[in-house]
Amino acid sequence: MSTISNLVRQTPPEDRKQFIVQSFLDNYGDLIAKETSAWRGKFRKMAETPFAFYRGSAPLFYADMARDEDPFLNEQTSRVWIQGDLHAQNFGTYMNGKGVLVFDVNDYDESYVAPFTWDVKRFCASLALIGYQKALSDVDIREIVAQGARSYARQVARFAAGADKNFSLTLGNTEGPLLQVLHNARMLTRVALLDMETDIVDGDRRFKATKSILAVDDVTRKKVEAAFAQYLVTIPQRKRRAIMNYEIKDIAQRLGLGIGSAGLTIYSVLLEGETQALENDILISMKVARPAAPAKQVNDAAAAGYFEHEGHRTTISQRALQSASDPFLGYTTFDGAGMYVMEVSPYVADLDWANINDLDDILATVELLGQCIAKIHCCSDDDSDQTLINYSIEAAINGVIDGREAEFVQYITDFGEQYAACVRADHQLFVDAFRNREIPGL
């Protein structure tokens, strides 16, 4: 049994419940106090299934990982750019900076410099939770988790051996469920996104007025405009567009963007597109960034002092993790808080596990996801300007796995299976704490 799974199992249920509650208070206490209703809604969603709970409890996972013993970590493999919330539903499509539709890891809000196995473990435990939710056998679940670990290790070895670092999953080299996701994304259009978010008023586009899209007053608009101007200088020079692309047409405040954004300040900015035609306007999201969930558990003075603020951290991390990243990716500040800025892409289609039920389809999908994870660890954007890690990550990771692949796969598989069982038990403790009002402020 993995060391952390054994430790969790030996902890009295009441103590474990308090540990779970405290992990939320330590990381989100200020947001819960600010937007109690939104967080109550978030917790109700998390109460629905163990997987939903796992998705929303990254700080708990890292509080556990900090107490885990890991035989594959050394000075270098403990300092790798990680995505930070790598569960099996954080994958989908995006149009990369070269105009290619790519299936990849998404959501970099929790990205940081930390042990590489934290990404792999979080992913593989999520696979075990999905397998259990689909009522698969223990044997099948172990096979699925092992496939994820094995695929990751082998792709890292390919990169270490000199494989093309421009590797990505595209329409030309995928099949099955992932190819279908790419086809779904290809059918999406910028006009459809714009029509969903905006109306045409007096011959030009303006944001709709809805429960989640709010007009801003003149004072706020000027502050957002100032933050936007500050953001523009953070775009790498060769990715900058014609000045028309940065002409602001409208600004709105956004509410309720996903389970992880409850209580965060988010502004949407509507920009003129490449021409004055109404079908190519651009939507930009400016979001206050929070501290990364792994950061509290990492004792790394160099990393702690490297970033100007959390928006800077999220941007630099994404460039380090994603090849050919969003050309609008950048950062700024608003009322002293760091903001993460990116385009709201029209070409986003997420991986949906609901219709992936055949074991062969699951295994084929997991094989490709393992390759995705290896890619983000080993391949950076051409404009990645980070100087925090100055060694070959693929060589470092391959150095601890090479010759020990079978041991690595078994270690990760055991962890994934055992930690998923802990999550199922934690979920029930969380539900009991929430419904009995044992979470302060809710």
Secondary structure, 3 states (H helix, E strand, C coil): CCHHHHHHHHCCHHHHHHHHHHHHHHHHHHHHHHCHHHHHHHHHHHCCCHHHHHHCCHHHHHHHHCCCCCCCCCCCCCCEEECCCCCCCCEEEEECCCCCEEEEECCCCCCEEECHHHHHHHHHHHHHHHHHHCCCCHHHHHHHHHHHHHHHHHHHHHHHCCCCCCCCEECCCCCHHHHHHHHHHHCCCHHHHHHHHEEEECCEEEECCCCCEEECCHHHHHHHHHHHHHHHCCCCHHHCCCHHHHCEEEEEEECCCCCCCCCCCEEEEEECCCCCCHHHCEEEEEEECCCCHHHHHCCCHHHHCCCCCHHHHHHHHHHHHCCCCCCCCEEEEECCEEEEEEECCCCCCECCHHHCCCHHHHHHHHHHHHHHHHHHHHCCCCCCCCCCCCCCHHHHHHHHHCCCHHHHHHHHHHHHHHHHHHHHHHHHHHHHHHHCCCCCCC
